[in-house]
Amino acid sequence: MVEGPEQFHRMPDEYKELVVHQMMAHTEGELSGADDYLELFYPMTQDPFEKKVCCERGGEEVDHYRKGAKVLSDIGHDAAFMMDVPLQDRSLYATEAVKRIDSWPERGFFSLLGEAAVFDILLEMSESSYKPIAEMCPGVIREERVHVAHGLRIIRGLCQTPEGKAQAQTALRRWWPVALDVFGRSGSKRSQLYVKWRLRKYTNEQARDRFIEATAPKLRQLGLEVPDNHENRRFL
């Protein structure tokens, strides 16, 4: 276990580069999550409860950003520049699929699938060999679990009627490949190095396979047809 910044700076360059890259991507992703809730989802609903949820989730994602930025700051990397980068211009974590969400079923799958994929990665990071990352994760995981559950609530509600289920099925065809791509490219050298240095437990393809195994049955229980795992994918 690398206890903190002092030991971090004595680690090999490969380890240090991996920690910085992992935390830059995570921290930017959390900030983008805040903007997703407040810039994209909040204007999409007229339901006061859902607007309140968007505000709460946006605040939580900003707090997750602050925690990630603190880990980076302690090892000499400033993430403050991210605050000045518009959502549409961020490149580490935000995907084109998120930027083009324009329906409430897709907003539901953003949480049920997209945030669930990130949740799985956070579970791996909670056992990180870099102690400040491991210590950052429990509070973030606790709140992200609620985000995923709210996505399930939205999709389950839609599936109560034939019309709603059809809308959910259409959104699922778009979001299933997006969620699988969250884990990154199979055969990624960086992914293997993360496992080597115990910054993650699984390679990209291993983590993706675990996600499919756990998630597909839940979707089928809702009466939805799970798309082919290779259809419309960016990273195979």
C-alpha positions in Angstrom: 0.0 0.0 0.0 1.3 3.5 -0.9 0.3 5.5 2.1 0.3 9.0 0.8 2.0 11.7 -1.3 5.5 11.2 0.3 5.6 7.5 -0.7 3.9 8.3 -4.0 6.8 10.5 -5.1 9.3 7.6 -4.4 7.3 5.2 -6.7 8.4 4.4 -10.3 7.3 6.8 -13.0 5.0 4.2 -14.4 3.0 4.0 -11.2 2.8 7.8 -10.8 1.7 8.3 -14.4 -1.1 5.8 -14.0 -2.4 7.3 -10.7 -2.5 10.8 -12.3 -4.2 9.6 -15.4 -6.8 7.6 -13.5 -7.6 10.5 -11.2 -7.7 13.1 -14.0 -10.2 11.0 -15.8 -12.2 10.3 -12.7 -12.2 13.9 -11.5 -13.2 15.3 -14.9 -16.0 12.6 -15.1 -17.4 13.7 -11.8 -17.5 17.4 -12.9 -19.1 16.4 -16.2 -21.7 14.4 -14.2 -22.7 17.6 -12.3 -23.1 19.4 -15.6 -25.1 16.5 -17.1 -27.6 16.8 -14.2 -27.8 20.6 -14.2 -27.4 21.6 -17.9 -29.0 18.6 -19.6 -31.5 16.9 -17.3 -32.9 19.7 -15.2 -34.4 21.6 -18.2 -35.9 18.3 -19.6 -38.4 17.8 -16.8 -41.3 19.8 -15.4 -41.7 17.5 -12.4 -40.7 19.4 -9.3 -39.4 16.2 -7.6 -37.2 15.3 -10.6 -35.8 18.9 -10.7 -35.0 18.6 -7.0 -33.2 15.3 -7.7 -31.2 16.9 -10.5 -30.1 19.7 -8.1 -29.1 17.2 -5.4 -27.2 14.9 -7.8 -25.5 17.9 -9.4 -24.3 19.0 -5.9 -23.0 15.5 -5.1 -21.1 15.2 -8.3 -19.4 18.6 -7.7 -18.4 17.3 -4.2 -17.0 14.1 -5.8 -15.0 16.4 -8.2 -13.6 18.3 -5.1 -12.5 15.0 -3.5 -10.8 13.9 -6.7 -9.1 17.3 -7.1 -7.8 17.1 -3.5 -6.1 13.7 -4.2 -4.5 15.3 -7.3 -3.5 18.5 -5.6 -1.7 16.6 -2.9 0.6 15.0 -5.5 1.2 18.3 -7.3 -1.5 18.3 -10.0 -4.0 21.1 -10.3 -7.5 20.1 -11.6 -8.9 23.6 -11.2 -8.6 24.2 -15.0 -11.5 21.7 -15.5 -13.9 24.3 -14.0 -13.2 26.5 -17.0 -13.7 23.8 -19.7 -17.3 23.6 -21.0 -19.0 20.3 -20.8 -19.1 20.0 -24.6 -15.3 20.4 -24.8 -14.3 17.8 -22.1 -12.6 14.7 -23.6 -11.4 12.4 -20.8 -14.7 10.9 -19.7 -17.7 12.7 -21.3 -18.9 10.8 -24.3 -20.8 12.0 -27.4 -23.7 9.8 -26.3 -24.1 11.8 -23.0 -23.9 15.1 -24.8 -26.8 14.1 -27.1 -29.3 12.8 -24.4 -32.6 14.3 -25.4 -35.3 12.1 -23.8 -36.3 11.0 -20.3 -35.8 7.3 -21.0 -32.2 8.1 -22.0 -31.8 10.1 -18.8 -33.0 7.0 -16.9 -30.4 4.8 -18.6 -27.7 7.4 -18.0 -28.0 6.5 -14.3 -29.1 2.8 -14.6 -26.4 1.8 -17.0 -23.8 4.7 -17.4 -23.5 5.5 -13.7 -23.7 1.8 -12.8 -20.6 1.1 -15.0 -18.7 3.9 -13.3 -20.0 2.6 -10.0 -18.3 -0.8 -10.7 -15.0 1.0 -11.5 -15.2 2.9 -8.3 -15.7 -0.4 -6.4 -12.4 -1.5 -7.9 -10.7 1.8 -7.0 -11.9 1.5 -3.4 -9.3 -1.3 -3.1 -6.6 0.8 -4.7 -2.9 0.4 -3.8 -2.8 4.2 -3.4 -4.4 4.8 0.0 -5.8 8.3 -0.7 -7.8 6.9 -3.6 -9.1 4.0 -1.6 -10.1 6.4 1.2 -11.8 8.8 -1.2 -14.1 6.1 -2.6 -16.6 5.0 0.2 -18.5 8.3 0.4 -18.6 8.6 -3.4 -19.8 5.0 -3.8 -22.5 5.5 -1.2 -24.0 8.4 -3.2 -23.5 6.9 -6.6 -25.4 3.8 -5.5 -28.4 6.1 -5.0 -28.0 7.6 -8.4 -28.1 4.2 -10.0 -31.2 3.2 -8.0 -33.0 6.4 -9.2 -32.2 5.4 -12.8 -33.8 2.0 -12.1 -36.9 3.7 -10.6 -37.3 5.8 -13.8 -37.0 2.9 -16.2 -39.1 0.6 -14.0 -41.8 3.2 -14.1 -41.7 3.5 -17.8 -42.0 -0.2 -18.2 -45.4 -0.3 -16.5 -47.1 0.6 -19.8 -46.6 -0.8 -23.3 -45.9 2.7 -24.7 -43.4 3.4 -21.9 -41.7 0.1 -22.4 -41.3 0.7 -26.1 -39.7 4.1 -25.3 -37.3 2.3 -22.8 -36.5 -0.3 -25.4 -35.5 2.3 -27.9 -33.3 4.1 -25.4 -31.7 0.8 -24.3 -30.6 0.1 -27.9 -28.6 3.3 -27.7 -27.4 3.1 -24.1 -26.3 -0.6 -23.9 -23.3 -0.1 -26.1 -22.5 3.2 -24.4 -22.4 1.6 -21.0 -20.2 -1.3 -22.2 -17.8 1.2 -23.8 -17.4 3.0 -20.4 -15.0 0.2 -19.5 -12.6 1.1 -22.3 -10.9 -0.8 -25.1 -10.3 -4.6 -24.7 -6.6 -5.4 -24.7 -5.7 -2.0 -23.4 -2.1 -1.9 -22.2 -3.0 0.8 -19.6 -5.8 -1.4 -18.2 -3.3 -4.2 -17.7 -0.9 -1.9 -16.0 -3.6 -0.7 -13.6 -4.1 -4.3 -12.6 -0.4 -4.9 -12.3 0.0 -2.0 -9.9 -3.3 -2.8 -8.0 -4.9 0.4 -9.0 -7.8 -1.7 -10.4 -8.8 -5.3 -9.9 -9.8 -6.2 -13.4 -8.8 -5.4 -17.0 -11.3 -3.6 -19.1 -12.7 -6.7 -20.7 -12.9 -8.5 -17.4 -14.8 -5.6 -15.8 -17.1 -5.3 -18.8 -17.9 -9.1 -18.7 -18.8 -8.8 -15.0 -21.1 -5.8 -15.7 -22.9 -7.7 -18.5 -23.3 -10.8 -16.3 -24.8 -8.7 -13.5 -26.9 -6.3 -15.5 -28.4 -8.1 -18.4 -30.7 -10.3 -16.2 -32.0 -7.2 -14.4 -33.0 -5.6 -17.7 -34.7 -8.8 -18.8 -36.7 -8.8 -15.6 -38.1 -5.4 -16.6 -39.3 -7.1 -19.8 -36.6 -5.5 -22.0 -34.6 -7.2 -24.7 -30.9 -6.8 -24.2 -29.1 -5.8 -27.4 -26.2 -7.7 -28.8 -23.0 -7.0 -26.8 -21.0 -6.1 -30.0 -23.6 -3.9 -31.7 -22.8 -0.2 -32.1 -19.7 -0.4 -29.9 -16.8 2.0 -30.1 -14.3 -0.1 -28.0 -14.2 -3.8 -28.7 
